């Protein structure tokens, strides 16, 4: 923790939250938002709040730049604000964060104690219950709650800064996880499991990710659970046997690939081959062609010359993926890849990103076309004033629906995919989905 000013906060002060980065960062902000309300602060949107909390990211150089710009913008546009900065950027680039004018800097290891660090600066604090567990139990989510069960990573891929930014892998106890699932499943029809590296979940010898899944689905009130992302090495035969046979688990897996060629995978220190990865995808699709499969794909890794990229493209074309999150290699300080000589140019990296992104669009279009006319289980999101509402199917298709006369927010329904627009999917509610 770095305390850089003597500013104080009024008990009735307004507080706003902003972030750069992943869904895990979003979940952590929701926890901090709830803590702030318990402290008597009033959450608002916009720059002109009394307190600003920024959860940052540094997974790429661009993410670090975005984090730096965000901190600078809030300080420039609201010089009197009490600014709290946390997240990966504050962990990896502390001196840069200090230079941007933050009042309080919290590391990733301290953000869960945001409550304890900030309340010492709140004047006239009147708090009846300062239990962090109680605060966690009152977090509210707009649609589907993200349940963080793991943080950190022990993989040490050659390009990745996350082990330094987030620390070694550590897990929430099974008792606490199951208590949260039991509580949240009484309110929400779908929960999303999140973590930096979910497959590394462990609570004691021999109790891993598969075991916590098996215990979760035994909870009677749980309807659906979604796995946010899981590494290929953790998609074991045993895990697939369970996932493919368990109706409570959403038919969607995001399995990061990163390098799409075997030499690339070796240089990246990824512990699988293209053949092993592809076999897992094929097994899933043989079981259920409507099961949605996604991946992260990196282009421009230093050892990716033209011949390697051509081979990678052929591999990607052959894989039964339904979408890809494409990003360009970004050299990060103190990683193995930082010391590698690059065999590609910035122009080549830009073009390769375009080509893989175009392939991703083609795969997504083909998948959506295969779902046209099908009836799929879905969860309706909270609706605003619009005459339409959104739902997300269990196989990860966002669907636009005409708003019903009944409020179906956070309800399980069945939807038929009726139309594909240029960038939207339209559907109709067939019936309430009671199972």
C-alpha positions as CSV (number, residue, x, y, z in Angstrom):
1,X,0.0,0.0,0.0
2,X,1.3,3.4,-1.0
3,X,-0.4,6.4,0.8
4,X,0.6,9.5,-1.2
5,X,-1.6,12.3,0.2
6,X,-3.3,13.5,3.3
7,X,-6.7,14.0,1.7
8,X,-9.8,13.0,3.7
9,X,-13.1,11.7,2.5
10,X,-16.5,12.9,3.8
11,X,-18.9,10.2,4.9
12,X,-21.5,11.1,2.3
13,X,-19.0,11.5,-0.5
14,X,-19.7,10.3,-4.0
15,X,-17.5,7.6,-5.5
16,X,-17.1,6.3,-9.1
17,X,-15.4,3.2,-10.5
18,X,-13.6,2.6,-13.7
19,X,-11.3,-0.1,-15.1
20,X,-9.1,-1.4,-17.9
21,X,-8.9,-5.1,-18.5
22,X,-10.6,-8.4,-18.0
23,X,-13.9,-9.7,-16.5
24,X,-12.1,-10.5,-13.3
25,X,-11.3,-6.8,-12.9
26,X,-15.0,-6.1,-13.4
27,X,-15.9,-8.5,-10.6
28,X,-13.4,-7.0,-8.2
29,X,-14.8,-3.5,-8.9
30,X,-18.3,-4.8,-8.0
31,X,-17.0,-6.0,-4.7
32,X,-15.3,-2.7,-4.0
33,X,-18.5,-0.8,-5.0
34,X,-20.5,-2.8,-2.4
35,X,-17.8,-2.0,0.2
36,X,-18.0,1.7,-0.6
37,X,-21.8,1.7,-0.1
38,X,-21.3,0.0,3.3
39,X,-18.9,2.8,4.2
40,X,-21.5,5.5,3.5
41,X,-20.2,6.5,0.1
42,X,-22.6,7.1,-2.8
43,X,-21.7,5.3,-6.1
44,X,-22.2,7.5,-9.2
45,X,-21.0,7.5,-12.8
46,X,-18.7,10.1,-14.3
47,X,-15.5,11.9,-13.6
48,X,-16.7,14.5,-11.2
49,X,-17.0,12.3,-8.1
50,X,-15.3,12.9,-4.7
51,X,-13.6,9.5,-4.8
52,X,-12.4,7.6,-7.9
53,X,-11.3,3.9,-7.9
54,X,-9.5,2.7,-11.0
55,X,-8.7,-1.1,-11.5
56,X,-5.9,-1.3,-14.0
57,X,-4.4,-3.8,-16.4
58,X,-0.9,-4.4,-17.7
59,X,-1.2,-7.6,-19.7
60,X,-0.1,-5.8,-22.8
61,X,1.8,-2.5,-23.4
62,X,-1.5,-1.0,-24.8
63,X,-3.3,-2.0,-21.6
64,X,-0.6,-0.2,-19.5
65,X,-0.9,2.9,-21.7
66,X,-4.7,2.8,-21.3
67,X,-4.4,2.5,-17.6
68,X,-1.9,5.4,-17.5
69,X,-4.2,7.6,-19.6
70,X,-7.2,6.8,-17.5
71,X,-5.5,7.8,-14.2
72,X,-4.1,11.0,-15.9
73,X,-7.5,11.9,-17.3
74,X,-9.3,11.5,-14.0
75,X,-6.6,13.6,-12.2
76,X,-6.6,16.3,-15.0
77,X,-10.4,16.6,-15.1
78,X,-11.0,16.4,-11.3
79,X,-8.0,17.7,-9.4
80,X,-9.7,17.6,-6.0
81,X,-10.7,13.9,-6.2
82,X,-9.4,11.2,-3.9
83,X,-8.0,8.7,-6.4
84,X,-7.4,5.1,-5.6
85,X,-5.5,3.0,-8.1
86,X,-5.1,-0.8,-7.9
87,X,-4.7,-3.7,-10.3
88,X,-1.9,-5.2,-12.4
89,X,-0.5,-1.8,-13.6
90,X,-0.1,-0.6,-10.1
91,X,1.7,-3.9,-9.3
92,X,4.1,-3.9,-12.2
93,X,4.7,-0.1,-12.8
94,X,4.4,1.4,-9.3
95,X,6.6,4.5,-10.0
96,X,4.6,5.3,-13.1
97,X,1.4,5.2,-11.1
98,X,2.9,7.4,-8.5
99,X,3.7,10.0,-11.2
100,X,0.1,10.2,-12.3
101,X,-1.1,11.7,-9.0
102,X,-2.9,8.9,-7.2
103,X,-3.7,9.4,-3.5
104,X,-3.8,5.7,-2.6
105,X,-2.2,2.8,-4.5
106,X,-3.1,-0.8,-3.7
107,X,-1.4,-3.9,-5.0
108,X,-3.4,-6.8,-6.3
109,X,-2.8,-8.5,-3.0
110,X,-4.3,-5.6,-1.1
111,X,-7.4,-4.8,-3.2
112,X,-9.5,-7.3,-1.4
113,X,-8.9,-5.2,1.7
114,X,-9.9,-2.0,0.0
115,X,-12.5,-1.6,2.7
116,X,-9.8,-1.5,5.5
117,X,-7.4,0.8,3.6
118,X,-9.9,3.5,2.6
119,X,-12.1,3.7,5.7
120,X,-9.2,5.3,7.8
121,X,-9.5,8.4,5.6
122,X,-13.3,8.7,5.9
123,X,-14.3,11.4,8.4
124,X,-17.2,10.7,10.8
125,X,-17.4,7.0,9.8
126,X,-20.4,5.2,11.2
127,X,-20.4,1.5,10.3
128,X,-22.3,-1.2,12.1
129,X,-20.9,-4.2,10.3
130,X,-17.3,-4.1,9.0
131,X,-17.1,-7.7,8.1
132,X,-15.5,-8.2,4.6
133,X,-17.3,-11.6,4.3
134,X,-20.6,-9.8,4.9
135,X,-19.7,-7.3,2.2
136,X,-19.0,-10.0,-0.3
137,X,-22.4,-11.6,0.5
138,X,-24.2,-8.4,-0.5
139,X,-22.5,-7.7,-3.9
140,X,-25.2,-7.1,-6.5
141,X,-24.8,-7.9,-10.2
142,X,-26.6,-6.5,-13.2
143,X,-27.1,-9.8,-14.9
144,X,-25.0,-12.9,-14.1
145,X,-22.6,-12.9,-11.2
146,X,-19.0,-13.6,-11.7
147,X,-17.8,-15.8,-8.9
148,X,-14.0,-15.5,-8.4
149,X,-12.6,-18.7,-7.0
150,X,-9.0,-18.4,-7.9
151,X,-6.3,-15.8,-8.5
152,X,-2.7,-15.8,-9.8
153,X,-0.9,-18.2,-12.1
154,X,2.0,-20.6,-11.9
155,X,2.4,-21.3,-15.6
156,X,5.1,-18.6,-16.4
157,X,4.5,-18.5,-20.2
158,X,7.4,-16.8,-21.9
159,X,5.5,-13.7,-22.9
160,X,3.3,-13.3,-19.9
161,X,3.6,-10.7,-17.0
162,X,0.6,-12.1,-15.1
163,X,2.5,-14.2,-12.5
164,X,4.4,-11.0,-11.6
165,X,1.3,-8.8,-11.6
166,X,-1.1,-11.3,-9.9
167,X,1.3,-13.5,-8.0
168,X,1.3,-17.3,-7.6
169,X,-1.9,-19.3,-7.9
170,X,-4.1,-19.3,-4.8
171,X,-7.7,-20.4,-4.3
172,X,-10.7,-19.6,-2.3
173,X,-11.6,-22.4,0.1
174,X,-14.3,-24.9,-1.1
175,X,-16.4,-24.0,1.9
176,X,-16.6,-20.4,1.0
177,X,-17.1,-21.1,-2.7
178,X,-20.0,-23.4,-2.1
179,X,-21.5,-21.0,0.4
180,X,-21.4,-18.3,-2.3
181,X,-22.9,-20.6,-4.9
182,X,-25.7,-21.6,-2.6
183,X,-26.5,-17.9,-1.9
184,X,-26.2,-16.5,-5.4
185,X,-28.0,-19.4,-7.0
186,X,-31.1,-18.4,-5.1
187,X,-31.1,-15.1,-6.9
188,X,-29.5,-15.6,-10.3
189,X,-30.3,-18.4,-12.8
190,X,-26.7,-18.5,-14.1
191,X,-23.3,-18.1,-12.3
192,X,-19.9,-17.5,-14.1
193,X,-16.8,-19.1,-12.5
194,X,-13.9,-16.7,-12.9
195,X,-10.2,-16.7,-12.1
196,X,-6.8,-15.9,-13.6
197,X,-6.2,-19.6,-14.2
198,X,-9.3,-21.6,-13.2
199,X,-7.8,-25.0,-13.9
200,X,-5.2,-24.4,-11.1
201,X,-8.0,-24.2,-8.5
202,X,-6.9,-26.3,-5.5
203,X,-8.2,-26.7,-2.0
204,X,-6.0,-29.2,-0.3
205,X,-4.3,-32.3,-1.7
206,X,-6.3,-34.0,-4.4
207,X,-9.2,-31.5,-4.5
208,X,-9.1,-29.5,-7.7
209,X,-11.3,-27.8,-10.3
210,X,-13.2,-30.9,-11.3
211,X,-14.1,-31.6,-7.7
212,X,-15.4,-28.1,-6.9
213,X,-17.6,-28.4,-10.1
214,X,-18.9,-31.7,-9.0
215,X,-19.8,-30.3,-5.6
216,X,-21.4,-27.2,-7.1
217,X,-23.9,-29.0,-9.3
218,X,-25.2,-30.9,-6.3
219,X,-26.6,-27.6,-4.9
220,X,-30.4,-27.9,-5.7
221,X,-30.9,-24.2,-6.4
222,X,-28.2,-24.0,-9.0
223,X,-29.6,-23.9,-12.5
224,X,-26.6,-23.1,-14.7
225,X,-22.9,-22.5,-14.2
226,X,-20.6,-21.1,-16.9
227,X,-16.8,-21.7,-17.0
228,X,-15.3,-18.3,-18.1
229,X,-12.0,-19.6,-19.4
230,X,-9.8,-22.7,-18.9
231,X,-6.4,-23.6,-20.1
232,X,-5.9,-26.6,-22.6
233,X,-3.8,-28.6,-20.2
234,X,-6.6,-28.5,-17.7
235,X,-9.2,-29.7,-20.2
236,X,-8.6,-33.4,-19.2
237,X,-10.6,-36.4,-20.4
238,X,-12.1,-36.6,-16.9
239,X,-13.2,-33.0,-17.0
240,X,-14.7,-33.3,-20.4
241,X,-16.6,-36.5,-19.4
242,X,-18.2,-34.5,-16.6
243,X,-18.8,-31.2,-18.5
244,X,-20.4,-32.9,-21.5
245,X,-22.6,-35.0,-19.3
246,X,-23.8,-32.4,-16.9
247,X,-26.8,-30.3,-17.9
248,X,-26.1,-27.6,-15.3
249,X,-22.9,-26.6,-17.1
250,X,-23.3,-24.2,-20.0
251,X,-22.4,-25.5,-23.4
252,X,-19.5,-23.0,-23.9
253,X,-15.8,-23.2,-23.2
254,X,-13.2,-20.6,-23.9
255,X,-9.9,-22.4,-24.2
256,X,-6.9,-20.1,-24.8
257,X,-4.7,-21.3,-27.7
258,X,-2.2,-18.4,-28.0
259,X,0.2,-19.9,-30.6
260,X,-1.4,-21.8,-33.5
261,X,1.8,-23.7,-34.5
262,X,3.9,-26.2,-32.5
263,X,7.2,-24.4,-32.6
264,X,5.4,-21.3,-31.4
265,X,3.8,-23.2,-28.6
266,X,7.2,-24.5,-27.5
267,X,8.8,-21.0,-27.6
268,X,5.8,-19.7,-25.6
269,X,6.2,-22.4,-23.0
270,X,2.7,-23.7,-23.6
271,X,2.6,-27.3,-22.5
272,X,0.5,-28.9,-25.3
273,X,0.6,-29.4,-29.0
274,X,-1.7,-28.3,-31.8
275,X,-2.8,-31.9,-32.3
276,X,-3.7,-32.3,-28.6
277,X,-5.6,-29.0,-28.6
278,X,-7.5,-29.9,-31.8
279,X,-8.4,-33.3,-30.5
280,X,-10.1,-31.8,-27.5
281,X,-12.2,-29.5,-29.7
282,X,-13.1,-32.3,-32.0
283,X,-14.3,-34.5,-29.1
284,X,-16.5,-31.7,-27.9
285,X,-18.0,-31.0,-31.3
286,X,-18.6,-34.7,-31.9
287,X,-20.6,-34.9,-28.7
288,X,-22.6,-31.6,-29.4
289,X,-22.1,-29.5,-32.6
290,X,-24.0,-26.7,-30.9
291,X,-21.4,-26.5,-28.1
292,X,-19.7,-23.1,-28.5
293,X,-15.9,-23.1,-28.5
294,X,-13.7,-20.0,-28.3
295,X,-10.0,-19.2,-28.0
296,X,-7.4,-16.5,-27.5
297,X,-5.0,-16.3,-30.4
298,X,-1.8,-14.3,-30.4
299,X,-0.1,-13.0,-33.6
300,X,3.4,-11.5,-34.0
301,X,5.2,-13.6,-31.4
302,X,9.0,-12.9,-32.0
303,X,9.7,-16.4,-33.5
304,X,6.6,-16.1,-35.9
305,X,8.2,-15.7,-39.3
306,X,6.2,-15.9,-42.5
307,X,6.3,-19.7,-42.9
308,X,5.3,-20.2,-39.2
309,X,2.4,-17.8,-39.7
310,X,1.2,-19.6,-42.8
311,X,1.3,-22.9,-40.9
312,X,-0.6,-21.3,-38.0
313,X,-3.3,-20.0,-40.4
314,X,-3.8,-23.5,-41.8
315,X,-4.2,-24.9,-38.3
316,X,-6.7,-22.3,-37.3
317,X,-8.7,-22.8,-40.5
318,X,-9.0,-26.5,-39.7
319,X,-9.9,-26.1,-36.0
320,X,-13.6,-26.3,-35.1
321,X,-13.5,-22.9,-33.2
322,X,-16.6,-20.7,-33.3
323,X,-14.8,-17.4,-32.4
324,X,-11.4,-16.1,-31.6
325,X,-10.2,-13.2,-29.5
326,X,-7.2,-12.0,-31.5
327,X,-4.4,-9.9,-30.1
328,X,-0.9,-8.8,-31.1
329,X,2.2,-9.8,-29.2
330,X,3.3,-7.1,-26.8
331,X,6.8,-7.3,-25.3
332,X,6.6,-7.1,-21.5
333,X,9.5,-6.3,-19.2
334,X,11.2,-9.1,-17.4
335,X,9.7,-11.9,-19.5
336,X,11.6,-14.4,-21.5
337,X,10.1,-13.3,-24.8
338,X,11.4,-9.7,-24.2
339,X,14.9,-11.0,-24.9
340,X,13.9,-12.8,-28.2
341,X,14.8,-11.4,-31.6
342,X,11.7,-10.5,-33.6
343,X,11.3,-12.2,-37.0
344,X,8.4,-10.0,-38.0
345,X,7.7,-6.3,-38.5
346,X,5.0,-4.0,-37.1
347,X,3.3,-4.0,-40.5
348,X,3.3,-7.8,-40.7
349,X,1.8,-8.0,-37.2
350,X,-1.0,-5.6,-38.1
351,X,-1.8,-7.6,-41.2
352,X,-1.7,-10.9,-39.4
353,X,-4.1,-9.6,-36.8
354,X,-6.5,-8.5,-39.6
355,X,-6.3,-11.9,-41.3
356,X,-7.0,-13.9,-38.1
357,X,-9.8,-11.5,-37.1
358,X,-11.4,-12.0,-40.5
359,X,-11.1,-15.8,-40.1
360,X,-12.8,-15.4,-36.7
361,X,-15.7,-13.5,-38.2
362,X,-16.2,-16.3,-40.8
363,X,-16.2,-19.0,-38.1
364,X,-18.6,-17.0,-35.9
365,X,-21.0,-16.4,-38.9
366,X,-20.9,-20.1,-39.7
367,X,-21.7,-21.1,-36.1
368,X,-24.6,-18.6,-35.9
369,X,-26.0,-19.8,-39.2
370,X,-26.0,-23.3,-37.8
371,X,-28.1,-22.2,-34.8
372,X,-30.8,-20.4,-36.9
373,X,-34.2,-21.9,-36.1
374,X,-33.0,-23.8,-33.0
375,X,-34.6,-23.4,-29.6
376,X,-31.9,-22.8,-26.9
377,X,-32.0,-22.3,-23.2
378,X,-31.1,-18.7,-22.2
379,X,-31.1,-16.2,-19.4
380,X,-32.8,-12.8,-19.9
381,X,-30.7,-9.8,-18.8
382,X,-32.0,-6.9,-16.8
383,X,-33.9,-4.5,-19.1
384,X,-34.0,-0.8,-19.2
385,X,-36.4,1.6,-20.9
386,X,-35.8,0.1,-24.4
387,X,-38.6,-1.8,-26.2
388,X,-36.1,-4.7,-26.6
389,X,-34.3,-6.9,-24.1
390,X,-31.3,-9.1,-24.3
391,X,-30.7,-12.7,-23.4
392,X,-27.6,-14.9,-23.5
393,X,-28.0,-18.5,-24.6
394,X,-26.2,-21.3,-22.7
395,X,-24.0,-21.7,-25.8
396,X,-22.9,-18.0,-25.7
397,X,-25.1,-16.3,-28.2
398,X,-26.4,-12.8,-27.3
399,X,-30.0,-12.6,-28.6
400,X,-32.2,-9.5,-28.9
401,X,-35.8,-10.1,-28.0
402,X,-39.0,-8.0,-28.1
403,X,-39.8,-7.0,-24.5
404,X,-42.5,-9.1,-22.9
405,X,-45.4,-7.5,-21.0
406,X,-44.1,-9.5,-18.1
407,X,-40.7,-8.6,-16.6
408,X,-38.5,-11.6,-17.4
409,X,-35.3,-10.0,-16.2
410,X,-33.0,-12.7,-14.7
411,X,-35.4,-15.4,-15.8
412,X,-34.5,-18.7,-17.5
413,X,-36.3,-19.0,-20.8
414,X,-36.2,-20.9,-24.1
415,X,-35.5,-18.7,-27.2
416,X,-35.7,-19.6,-30.9
417,X,-33.1,-17.9,-33.1
418,X,-35.2,-16.3,-35.8
419,X,-32.9,-13.9,-37.7
420,X,-29.3,-13.0,-38.2
421,X,-28.5,-9.3,-38.7
422,X,-25.1,-8.0,-39.8
423,X,-23.9,-7.8,-36.3
424,X,-26.9,-8.9,-34.2
425,X,-28.9,-12.0,-33.5
426,X,-32.7,-11.8,-33.1
427,X,-35.0,-14.3,-31.4
428,X,-38.3,-15.0,-29.8
429,X,-39.2,-16.5,-26.4
430,X,-40.8,-19.9,-26.9
431,X,-41.7,-20.8,-23.3
432,X,-40.4,-20.4,-19.8
433,X,-37.5,-22.9,-19.2
434,X,-38.3,-24.5,-15.9
435,X,-35.5,-27.1,-15.9
